[in-house]
Amino acid sequence: MTILADFPPEAVVAEPIPLPPTQDELPSDDGEPMETQRHIMQMSLLIETLEYWLKDRDNGYVGGNMFVYFSMAQVRGEYFRGPDFFAVLNVPKKERKSWVVWEEGKAPDVIIELLSSSTARHDKTQKKLVYQNQLRAPEYYWFDPWNAEDWAGFVLRDGRYQPLELDTHDRYVSPNLQLALVRWSGSYREVNTTWLRWATLEGQLLPTREELVKQAEQHAMQAENNLEQEKQRVAQTEQRANQAEQRAEQLATKLRALGINPDE
């Protein structure tokens, strides 16, 4: 049997094991734009509102239309396209160029794809299988910004995606986020349509920046109105007090004219 000591020292050379690439070494842009402006706005609406929600929590990350790396085979095959939206809980809050599973230690908890005529079939089949079998994301949803009736939700059970049922409020409840995905008809960035939005389980929509500003303005206006009403109430009270004092003085004058000392 040959043992290591039988080799001359110069023959024993330890070859370094290559480490997997970091997010700084991996591509973060494939040069392919989003499908339409509506898709960009829908993605922004989901990201923007959930980011504000996470500000009140210790950790978590929200991303969209950025690469999610989960295996070296994916890197070698240059399969870089990431989901339109994803959220990860229990990770540090910091900026990322891409989401690298072997660096972060976990895959996204929630993934949402925004459908289009050119991507719908791929998102509903091949991408769904990738998220199920390779990434093993606990939750997967799709939504068509141009056709709000085309939406679905899935949760990973026993290694396979099982369809989520809409609850009695016609919404999907995220088991991980404990938030609801709802279809909301209204105006976002001056576009009036049906949007996919996050809401609390009590039915309160997670607000956008614009809505937060409006709420702050309304609160300030209400506070100003309350202050004005209080000033008016104080002025009315002072006026009534002055009138009462004048009537008392008039009565005292009449009593003195009758020879009665009002102070007694």
C-alpha beads as a LAMMPS data file, in Angstrom:
LAMMPS data file: protein, C-alpha beads

264 atoms
263 bonds

1 atom types
1 bond types

-500.0 500.0 xlo xhi
-500.0 500.0 ylo yhi
-500.0 500.0 zlo zhi

Masses

1 110.0

Atoms # bond

1 1 1 0.000 0.000 0.000
2 1 1 1.330 3.431 -0.923
3 1 1 1.126 6.007 1.784
4 1 1 1.536 9.743 1.587
5 1 1 5.023 9.573 3.118
6 1 1 6.243 7.581 0.089
7 1 1 5.860 10.650 -2.161
8 1 1 8.587 13.287 -2.289
9 1 1 7.572 16.608 -0.652
10 1 1 7.477 18.414 -3.985
11 1 1 4.858 15.921 -5.251
12 1 1 2.441 16.604 -2.413
13 1 1 0.665 19.743 -3.631
14 1 1 -2.775 20.551 -2.191
15 1 1 -4.994 21.861 -4.956
16 1 1 -7.367 24.542 -3.640
17 1 1 -11.045 23.751 -3.899
18 1 1 -12.693 26.560 -5.865
19 1 1 -15.295 28.468 -3.899
20 1 1 -18.651 29.295 -5.498
21 1 1 -18.853 32.834 -6.890
22 1 1 -20.238 35.690 -4.828
23 1 1 -22.890 38.191 -5.882
24 1 1 -20.093 40.591 -6.850
25 1 1 -18.729 38.004 -9.301
26 1 1 -22.054 36.886 -10.790
27 1 1 -23.904 38.761 -13.572
28 1 1 -26.652 41.008 -12.260
29 1 1 -28.043 42.276 -15.566
30 1 1 -29.116 40.391 -18.683
31 1 1 -30.114 43.490 -20.628
32 1 1 -33.718 42.359 -21.026
33 1 1 -36.311 44.975 -19.982
34 1 1 -39.661 44.319 -18.344
35 1 1 -42.581 43.538 -20.638
36 1 1 -44.578 46.770 -20.267
37 1 1 -44.806 49.868 -18.110
38 1 1 -47.791 48.239 -16.378
39 1 1 -45.550 45.345 -15.342
40 1 1 -42.945 47.740 -13.934
41 1 1 -45.594 49.642 -11.986
42 1 1 -47.165 46.460 -10.631
43 1 1 -43.786 45.188 -9.509
44 1 1 -43.021 48.535 -7.845
45 1 1 -46.368 48.530 -6.049
46 1 1 -45.711 45.105 -4.517
47 1 1 -42.134 45.954 -3.524
48 1 1 -42.809 49.476 -2.273
49 1 1 -45.638 48.568 0.075
50 1 1 -43.952 45.487 1.533
51 1 1 -40.706 47.415 2.143
52 1 1 -42.594 49.888 4.342
53 1 1 -44.209 46.985 6.178
54 1 1 -40.786 45.431 6.834
55 1 1 -39.435 48.694 8.280
56 1 1 -41.302 47.931 11.503
57 1 1 -39.713 44.473 11.689
58 1 1 -36.210 43.423 12.632
59 1 1 -35.203 41.782 9.361
60 1 1 -36.294 40.824 5.878
61 1 1 -35.628 41.621 2.242
62 1 1 -37.777 42.413 -0.798
63 1 1 -36.536 42.288 -4.389
64 1 1 -37.809 42.130 -7.913
65 1 1 -36.632 41.546 -11.487
66 1 1 -33.171 40.644 -10.201
67 1 1 -31.229 37.416 -10.501
68 1 1 -31.759 34.618 -7.987
69 1 1 -28.887 32.089 -8.015
70 1 1 -29.489 28.676 -6.475
71 1 1 -26.987 26.261 -8.100
72 1 1 -23.694 26.178 -9.961
73 1 1 -25.411 24.284 -12.788
74 1 1 -27.669 27.293 -13.205
75 1 1 -24.615 29.584 -13.325
76 1 1 -22.836 27.416 -15.917
77 1 1 -26.001 27.227 -18.008
78 1 1 -26.400 31.009 -17.779
79 1 1 -29.996 30.658 -16.605
80 1 1 -30.070 33.996 -14.828
81 1 1 -33.629 35.273 -15.056
82 1 1 -35.084 35.879 -11.609
83 1 1 -38.674 36.354 -10.410
84 1 1 -40.552 39.623 -10.830
85 1 1 -41.053 39.807 -7.065
86 1 1 -39.692 37.904 -4.096
87 1 1 -39.621 38.333 -0.324
88 1 1 -37.339 36.738 2.240
89 1 1 -37.846 36.761 5.996
90 1 1 -35.215 36.484 8.741
91 1 1 -32.306 37.845 6.727
92 1 1 -30.303 41.062 7.248
93 1 1 -31.608 44.276 5.757
94 1 1 -28.986 45.372 3.244
95 1 1 -28.558 46.132 -0.432
96 1 1 -27.945 43.224 -2.820
97 1 1 -26.889 43.016 -6.469
98 1 1 -28.576 39.627 -6.759
99 1 1 -29.892 36.930 -4.443
100 1 1 -27.332 34.141 -4.032
101 1 1 -28.802 31.256 -2.054
102 1 1 -25.453 29.768 -0.961
103 1 1 -24.381 33.164 0.411
104 1 1 -27.664 33.987 2.135
105 1 1 -28.335 30.504 3.471
106 1 1 -31.926 30.349 2.247
107 1 1 -34.192 30.762 -0.761
108 1 1 -36.995 33.349 -1.039
109 1 1 -40.071 32.604 1.064
110 1 1 -42.514 34.151 -1.411
111 1 1 -42.223 34.497 -5.208
112 1 1 -44.621 36.291 -7.572
113 1 1 -44.432 36.246 -11.365
114 1 1 -46.268 38.855 -13.440
115 1 1 -47.666 37.186 -16.530
116 1 1 -47.641 38.455 -20.093
117 1 1 -48.589 36.944 -23.431
118 1 1 -44.935 36.039 -24.050
119 1 1 -44.127 34.615 -20.593
120 1 1 -47.389 33.162 -19.232
121 1 1 -46.851 29.594 -20.435
122 1 1 -43.237 29.564 -19.233
123 1 1 -44.154 31.053 -15.831
124 1 1 -46.952 28.528 -15.305
125 1 1 -44.893 25.473 -16.257
126 1 1 -41.090 25.573 -16.449
127 1 1 -40.535 28.393 -13.962
128 1 1 -43.034 26.876 -11.575
129 1 1 -41.072 23.603 -11.682
130 1 1 -37.780 25.424 -11.105
131 1 1 -39.199 27.207 -8.061
132 1 1 -40.675 23.918 -6.817
133 1 1 -37.822 21.492 -7.475
134 1 1 -34.620 23.554 -7.462
135 1 1 -35.329 26.675 -5.450
136 1 1 -37.995 25.054 -3.227
137 1 1 -39.667 28.384 -2.534
138 1 1 -42.440 27.846 0.051
139 1 1 -44.946 30.054 -1.813
140 1 1 -45.469 30.874 -5.494
141 1 1 -48.061 33.165 -7.074
142 1 1 -48.743 34.504 -10.542
143 1 1 -50.795 37.484 -11.676
144 1 1 -51.522 39.060 -15.057
145 1 1 -51.549 42.887 -14.772
146 1 1 -53.633 43.066 -17.951
147 1 1 -56.095 40.350 -16.917
148 1 1 -56.786 40.366 -13.180
149 1 1 -58.787 37.145 -13.429
150 1 1 -55.621 35.215 -14.249
151 1 1 -54.023 34.760 -10.869
152 1 1 -53.180 31.757 -8.716
153 1 1 -51.329 30.816 -5.542
154 1 1 -49.424 27.697 -4.471
155 1 1 -47.747 26.435 -1.311
156 1 1 -45.006 23.819 -1.135
157 1 1 -46.181 20.655 0.641
158 1 1 -44.195 17.423 0.571
159 1 1 -41.975 18.836 -2.155
160 1 1 -44.791 19.747 -4.541
161 1 1 -46.823 22.899 -5.109
162 1 1 -50.403 22.556 -3.934
163 1 1 -52.998 25.158 -5.043
164 1 1 -54.063 27.725 -2.468
165 1 1 -57.767 28.374 -2.084
166 1 1 -59.166 31.897 -2.043
167 1 1 -60.619 32.732 1.366
168 1 1 -64.093 34.160 1.978
169 1 1 -62.767 37.660 1.181
170 1 1 -61.600 36.584 -2.312
171 1 1 -57.924 36.800 -1.437
172 1 1 -54.884 34.579 -0.970
173 1 1 -53.384 34.499 2.524
174 1 1 -49.599 34.083 2.659
175 1 1 -48.725 31.537 5.381
176 1 1 -45.193 32.919 5.752
177 1 1 -45.898 36.652 5.691
178 1 1 -49.301 36.417 7.374
179 1 1 -50.513 38.997 4.881
180 1 1 -53.159 38.799 2.172
181 1 1 -52.794 39.271 -1.580
182 1 1 -55.848 41.136 -2.861
183 1 1 -57.065 42.524 -6.172
184 1 1 -57.641 46.226 -5.652
185 1 1 -59.365 48.542 -8.137
186 1 1 -57.949 52.031 -7.912
187 1 1 -55.359 54.519 -9.119
188 1 1 -51.627 53.990 -8.710
189 1 1 -49.268 56.489 -10.346
190 1 1 -52.264 57.927 -12.215
191 1 1 -53.194 54.564 -13.779
192 1 1 -56.661 53.362 -12.826
193 1 1 -56.998 49.581 -13.088
194 1 1 -57.068 46.425 -10.974
195 1 1 -53.795 45.988 -9.090
196 1 1 -52.374 43.176 -6.990
197 1 1 -51.693 44.490 -3.501
198 1 1 -50.695 43.407 -0.015
199 1 1 -53.134 43.840 2.850
200 1 1 -53.248 42.911 6.522
201 1 1 -55.436 40.024 7.589
202 1 1 -57.784 42.661 9.014
203 1 1 -58.242 44.058 5.505
204 1 1 -56.061 47.183 5.736
205 1 1 -54.050 47.811 2.544
206 1 1 -50.313 48.258 3.018
207 1 1 -49.886 51.898 1.942
208 1 1 -47.733 53.318 -0.839
209 1 1 -45.476 56.345 -0.361
210 1 1 -48.120 58.556 -1.948
211 1 1 -50.814 57.185 0.326
212 1 1 -48.593 57.678 3.377
213 1 1 -48.019 61.317 2.376
214 1 1 -51.757 61.829 1.904
215 1 1 -52.448 60.235 5.269
216 1 1 -49.879 62.520 6.908
217 1 1 -51.407 65.554 5.190
218 1 1 -54.888 64.510 6.294
219 1 1 -53.699 64.019 9.870
220 1 1 -51.985 67.425 9.816
221 1 1 -55.115 69.047 8.379
222 1 1 -57.274 67.327 10.981
223 1 1 -54.926 68.461 13.750
224 1 1 -55.057 72.013 12.381
225 1 1 -58.866 71.872 12.266
226 1 1 -58.951 70.556 15.822
227 1 1 -56.659 73.372 16.943
228 1 1 -58.834 75.954 15.198
229 1 1 -61.954 74.482 16.773
230 1 1 -60.294 74.604 20.193
231 1 1 -59.341 78.241 19.642
232 1 1 -62.932 79.012 18.709
233 1 1 -64.215 77.157 21.762
234 1 1 -61.837 79.104 24.044
235 1 1 -62.856 82.400 22.387
236 1 1 -66.554 81.572 22.820
237 1 1 -65.970 80.653 26.462
238 1 1 -64.146 83.941 27.066
239 1 1 -66.927 85.833 25.278
240 1 1 -69.602 84.191 27.423
241 1 1 -67.548 84.942 30.547
242 1 1 -67.232 88.616 29.540
243 1 1 -70.964 88.819 28.821
244 1 1 -71.752 87.269 32.195
245 1 1 -69.408 89.718 33.890
246 1 1 -71.089 92.669 32.097
247 1 1 -74.564 91.468 33.148
248 1 1 -73.379 91.108 36.736
249 1 1 -71.956 94.614 36.681
250 1 1 -75.203 96.003 35.214
251 1 1 -77.207 94.259 37.928
252 1 1 -74.875 95.583 40.615
253 1 1 -75.332 99.134 39.256
254 1 1 -79.136 98.798 39.416
255 1 1 -78.952 97.468 42.971
256 1 1 -76.781 100.368 44.071
257 1 1 -79.300 102.793 42.477
258 1 1 -81.976 101.233 44.683
259 1 1 -79.753 101.688 47.718
260 1 1 -78.804 98.027 47.941
261 1 1 -75.192 97.006 48.413
262 1 1 -74.685 94.108 45.994
263 1 1 -71.578 93.001 47.891
264 1 1 -73.725 92.169 50.932

Bonds

1 1 1 2
2 1 2 3
3 1 3 4
4 1 4 5
5 1 5 6
6 1 6 7
7 1 7 8
8 1 8 9
9 1 9 10
10 1 10 11
11 1 11 12
12 1 12 13
13 1 13 14
14 1 14 15
15 1 15 16
16 1 16 17
17 1 17 18
18 1 18 19
19 1 19 20
20 1 20 21
21 1 21 22
22 1 22 23
23 1 23 24
24 1 24 25
25 1 25 26
26 1 26 27
27 1 27 28
28 1 28 29
29 1 29 30
30 1 30 31
31 1 31 32
32 1 32 33
33 1 33 34
34 1 34 35
35 1 35 36
36 1 36 37
37 1 37 38
38 1 38 39
39 1 39 40
40 1 40 41
41 1 41 42
42 1 42 43
43 1 43 44
44 1 44 45
45 1 45 46
46 1 46 47
47 1 47 48
48 1 48 49
49 1 49 50
50 1 50 51
51 1 51 52
52 1 52 53
53 1 53 54
54 1 54 55
55 1 55 56
56 1 56 57
57 1 57 58
58 1 58 59
59 1 59 60
60 1 60 61
61 1 61 62
62 1 62 63
63 1 63 64
64 1 64 65
65 1 65 66
66 1 66 67
67 1 67 68
68 1 68 69
69 1 69 70
70 1 70 71
71 1 71 72
72 1 72 73
73 1 73 74
74 1 74 75
75 1 75 76
76 1 76 77
77 1 77 78
78 1 78 79
79 1 79 80
80 1 80 81
81 1 81 82
82 1 82 83
83 1 83 84
84 1 84 85
85 1 85 86
86 1 86 87
87 1 87 88
88 1 88 89
89 1 89 90
90 1 90 91
91 1 91 92
92 1 92 93
93 1 93 94
94 1 94 95
95 1 95 96
96 1 96 97
97 1 97 98
98 1 98 99
99 1 99 100
100 1 100 101
101 1 101 102
102 1 102 103
103 1 103 104
104 1 104 105
105 1 105 106
106 1 106 107
107 1 107 108
108 1 108 109
109 1 109 110
110 1 110 111
111 1 111 112
112 1 112 113
113 1 113 114
114 1 114 115
115 1 115 116
116 1 116 117
117 1 117 118
118 1 118 119
119 1 119 120
120 1 120 121
121 1 121 122
122 1 122 123
123 1 123 124
124 1 124 125
125 1 125 126
126 1 126 127
127 1 127 128
128 1 128 129
129 1 129 130
130 1 130 131
131 1 131 132
132 1 132 133
133 1 133 134
134 1 134 135
135 1 135 136
136 1 136 137
137 1 137 138
138 1 138 139
139 1 139 140
140 1 140 141
141 1 141 142
142 1 142 143
143 1 143 144
144 1 144 145
145 1 145 146
146 1 146 147
147 1 147 148
148 1 148 149
149 1 149 150
150 1 150 151
151 1 151 152
152 1 152 153
153 1 153 154
154 1 154 155
155 1 155 156
156 1 156 157
157 1 157 158
158 1 158 159
159 1 159 160
160 1 160 161
161 1 161 162
162 1 162 163
163 1 163 164
164 1 164 165
165 1 165 166
166 1 166 167
167 1 167 168
168 1 168 169
169 1 169 170
170 1 170 171
171 1 171 172
172 1 172 173
173 1 173 174
174 1 174 175
175 1 175 176
176 1 176 177
177 1 177 178
178 1 178 179
179 1 179 180
180 1 180 181
181 1 181 182
182 1 182 183
183 1 183 184
184 1 184 185
185 1 185 186
186 1 186 187
187 1 187 188
188 1 188 189
189 1 189 190
190 1 190 191
191 1 191 192
192 1 192 193
193 1 193 194
194 1 194 195
195 1 195 196
196 1 196 197
197 1 197 198
198 1 198 199
199 1 199 200
200 1 200 201
201 1 201 202
202 1 202 203
203 1 203 204
204 1 204 205
205 1 205 206
206 1 206 207
207 1 207 208
208 1 208 209
209 1 209 210
210 1 210 211
211 1 211 212
212 1 212 213
213 1 213 214
214 1 214 215
215 1 215 216
216 1 216 217
217 1 217 218
218 1 218 219
219 1 219 220
220 1 220 221
221 1 221 222
222 1 222 223
223 1 223 224
224 1 224 225
225 1 225 226
226 1 226 227
227 1 227 228
228 1 228 229
229 1 229 230
230 1 230 231
231 1 231 232
232 1 232 233
233 1 233 234
234 1 234 235
235 1 235 236
236 1 236 237
237 1 237 238
238 1 238 239
239 1 239 240
240 1 240 241
241 1 241 242
242 1 242 243
243 1 243 244
244 1 244 245
245 1 245 246
246 1 246 247
247 1 247 248
248 1 248 249
249 1 249 250
250 1 250 251
251 1 251 252
252 1 252 253
253 1 253 254
254 1 254 255
255 1 255 256
256 1 256 257
257 1 257 258
258 1 258 259
259 1 259 260
260 1 260 261
261 1 261 262
262 1 262 263
263 1 263 264
